[in-house]
Every structure is written in C-alpha cells, then in structure tokens.
Amino acid sequence: AQRLLPPADLTLLLDIAPETSLARKRAARDKFERDLPLLSRVRASYTRQAAAAGWQLVDGTRTPEQVRDDILSAVRAR
C-alpha cells in the first residue's frame, strides 16, 4: 500500500541507540522494546535507508528542544 503513495518530500529519522532508549524507558516495555538485538538490527536498517536522498537523520539523544529545533531546521531547508 505504501508504494501507491506519492514519495515524501522529506523523511526524518530520529536516531537513538537502543541502549539509550531502554535507559529512558525503564518500565512498561513491550516485548519488542526489550529485544536489544532486534532493536539494533532495526536501527541499522533505518540508518542505511537514511543515507538516501530525501532523508534527514536527527540525533534523538539531544534534549527535546534541540530535537525540535533540528526538525524545524530540516523542514525549513526543504
């Protein structure tokens, strides 16, 4: 179904290491959030995709305000 959609002008990837995400969310993690090897593979896959044109990698380890500013800058640049 996604292949029927028009291509995105910009795709943002908020990147964060699985270990960092687990440290941020210590309780109420689902089975996928507890699977570090899976999270690492998913992150690697998205990071490879983010090398393509139209993608912008955003450092998700920064403060919420810094992440917001990075996103706004990326959108404004497009």
C-alpha positions as CSV (number, residue, x, y, z in Angstrom):
1,A,0.0,0.0,0.0
2,Q,2.9,2.4,0.7
3,R,4.1,2.0,-2.8
4,L,0.9,3.6,-4.0
5,L,1.5,6.8,-2.0
6,P,3.4,9.7,-3.5
7,P,7.0,9.9,-2.5
8,A,7.7,12.0,0.6
9,D,9.5,15.4,0.3
10,L,11.4,14.7,3.5
11,T,11.7,11.7,5.8
12,L,13.0,12.3,9.3
13,L,14.7,9.6,11.3
14,L,15.0,10.4,15.0
15,D,18.1,8.2,15.8
16,I,18.8,6.9,19.2
17,A,20.8,3.9,20.3
18,P,18.6,1.0,21.7
19,E,20.6,1.1,25.0
20,T,19.8,4.8,25.4
21,S,16.1,4.3,24.7
22,L,16.0,1.5,27.3
23,A,17.6,3.7,29.8
24,R,14.9,6.4,29.1
25,K,12.0,3.9,29.4
26,R,12.7,1.6,32.2
27,A,9.1,0.4,32.9
28,A,6.2,-0.9,30.8
29,R,8.4,-2.0,27.9
30,D,6.7,-4.4,25.4
31,K,8.5,-7.5,24.1
32,F,10.0,-5.6,21.1
33,E,11.3,-2.8,23.4
34,R,13.1,-5.5,25.5
35,D,14.8,-7.1,22.5
36,L,18.1,-5.3,22.1
37,P,19.4,-7.4,19.2
38,L,16.2,-6.7,17.3
39,L,16.3,-3.0,18.0
40,S,19.9,-2.8,16.9
41,R,19.0,-4.5,13.6
42,V,16.1,-2.2,13.0
43,R,18.2,0.8,13.8
44,A,20.9,-0.3,11.3
45,S,18.3,-0.9,8.6
46,Y,16.8,2.6,9.1
47,T,20.3,4.2,9.3
48,R,21.1,2.6,5.9
49,Q,17.9,3.9,4.4
50,A,18.6,7.4,5.8
51,A,21.7,7.6,3.6
52,A,19.3,8.1,0.6
53,A,18.2,11.4,-0.8
54,G,15.2,12.9,0.9
55,W,16.1,11.5,4.4
56,Q,17.4,13.6,7.3
57,L,18.9,11.9,10.3
58,V,18.1,13.7,13.6
59,D,20.1,12.9,16.8
60,G,17.4,11.8,19.2
61,T,19.7,11.8,22.2
62,R,19.6,15.5,22.4
63,T,17.1,17.5,24.5
64,P,13.5,17.7,23.3
65,E,14.1,21.3,22.5
66,Q,17.2,20.6,20.4
67,V,15.5,17.8,18.6
68,R,12.6,20.1,17.8
69,D,15.0,22.7,16.5
70,D,16.8,20.2,14.3
71,I,13.4,19.1,12.9
72,L,12.3,22.6,12.2
73,S,15.6,23.4,10.5
74,A,15.4,20.3,8.3
75,V,11.8,21.2,7.3
76,R,12.6,24.8,6.6
77,A,15.6,23.8,4.5
78,R,13.3,21.8,2.2
